[in-house]
Amino acid sequence: MANIKSAKKRILVSNANAERNKAIKSGVKTAIKKVNAAIEAGDKAAANAALVECTAAIDKATTKGVFHKNTASRKVSRLSKAVNQMA
C-alpha cells in the first residue's frame, strides 16, 4: 500500500478510470453483439438500426480515449461491411 498522499490519490483515480473504461468497453461489446445477432437472424432493418447505435457507442468510446482512433475505425468498417453484405 502506498504511503504518500499523491500515490494514494493516483490509486483511487486509476481505479475509477479503469472502472469507467471497463463499463464503456462492455457497452461497445454488447452493441457489437446486437449487430451480429441481427445479421445472424437475417433482419436487415434491425441490423442497420443496431449498426447506427453501435457506431455511436464506438465513436463515444474513442472520444473518451478508451479506443484508439484506428481501432474504432476498424471495428466500424468490419461491422458496416458485414451489414452491407447481408442482402
N, C-alpha and C positions, 0 to 999 in steps of 0.2 A: 504494500500500500504506500502511496505517495505521502511524503511528509510536508512538502512545500505547498503553500496555498494555491499557487498558479497551476501546479501539476494536478492537484485535486480538481480544480475547475476544468482543466483540459480533459480529465477523465469523464467528468459529467457531460461536458459539451460533446465529446466524441461519441459517447453512448447515445445521447439524444439524436445526434446526426445519423448514427448507424441505424437506429430505430426508424427514423424518418425515411432513410434510403431504402430500408427493407420493406416498408409499407408501400412506397412508390413502386418498387420493382415488383412486388406481389400484385399490385393493381394492374401493371402492364402485362404480366404473365396471364392474369385472368382474362384481360381483354383479348390477348392473342389466342387463348383457348376458345373464346367465344367465336372468333372469326373462323378458326379451324373447325369448330363444331358445325357452323353454318355451311362451310364448304363440304364437309363430310355428308351433311344432310341434303346437299344439293339445292339449298334455298338461296338463290342469287340475291334477292332483295334483302334478306336478313344478313347475308354476308357483306353486302355493300354498307348497310347500316352499322354493322359491327366494325367494319373497317374504318369508317369515319370516326367512331368513338375510340378505337384502338390507336389510330393515328394521332388523335388529340392527346391521349394519355402518354404516348411515346414522346410527342413534342414537349409536353409539360415536364416530363421527366428529364428531358435534355436541357431545358432551360433551368431546371433546379440543379443541374450538374450531376445527376445520377448516371446518365448515359453519355458517352462520347458522341459527338455530332455524327461521325461516320457509322457508329454502331446503330444509332437511331435511324439513319438513312437506309442502312442495310435491312433492318427489320421491316421498315415500312415498304421498301421495294419488294422484298420477298412476299409479304402479305398481299400487296397490290397485284403482283404477278399471279399469285395463286387464285385470287378472286377473278381476275380478268380471264384466266384460262378455263374457268368453270363452263361457260357456255360457248 
